[in-house]
Amino acid sequence: MPDIAVDTHDLIVTIVKKGWVERIIEASRKAGAEGGTIIPGRGVGIHESKKLLGIPIEPEKEILLTLIQKEKTEEVLSAIVEAGKLNQPGTGVGFVLELKQVVGIVHLLRQMEENQSGEKGSE
C-alpha cells in the first residue's frame, strides 16, 4: 500500500504580485515550512484594472502552494501574512485548504511516523 497521509496536512495558497514570493518562502521556512511550489499567474481583480497608453495591463502574479502539517499551519500562515503584507489592500491573498489525503511526501510521512513512535516510547 502506498504511503498516504490522511487528515494530517493543509495547503496554504498565497497569491501575490510577481517578485514578492521569495520573501514569503523565506519567512514560511523560518516558521516551519519545508518549501513550496510557485506557479505563475495574472490578476484580473479590482486592483488590476490599470492602463498604460490606453492599453489594459494585466499584472503578473505568483501563486505559492505550501503543503504543511496541520499543527504548523497557523504559525506559517502568520509568517506569510507578515512577509507579504497581506493585511494591506491590494497586496495579495492567502487561504488554507484542508487536505483529505496526501501522497508523494514519503520523507515527511516517515519523519512523522518516527516522531510518533519516539513519543510513544518516552511515555
CORMOSUL-V505602 format. One record per run of one state. SS is the DSSP state (@ for helix, = for strand, . for the rest). FROM is the first residue (numbers start at 0). LEN is the number of residues. Records with the same first field share a line. If there is no record, write none. Layout:
SS->FROM-LEN + FROM-LEN
This chain:
.->0-3 + 6-2 + 17-3 + 30-6 + 42-3 + 48-1 + 52-2 + 57-2 + 84-7 + 98-2 + 103-2 + 121-2
=->3-3 + 8-9 + 36-6 + 49-3 + 54-3 + 59-10 + 91-7 + 100-3
@->20-10 + 45-3 + 69-15 + 105-16
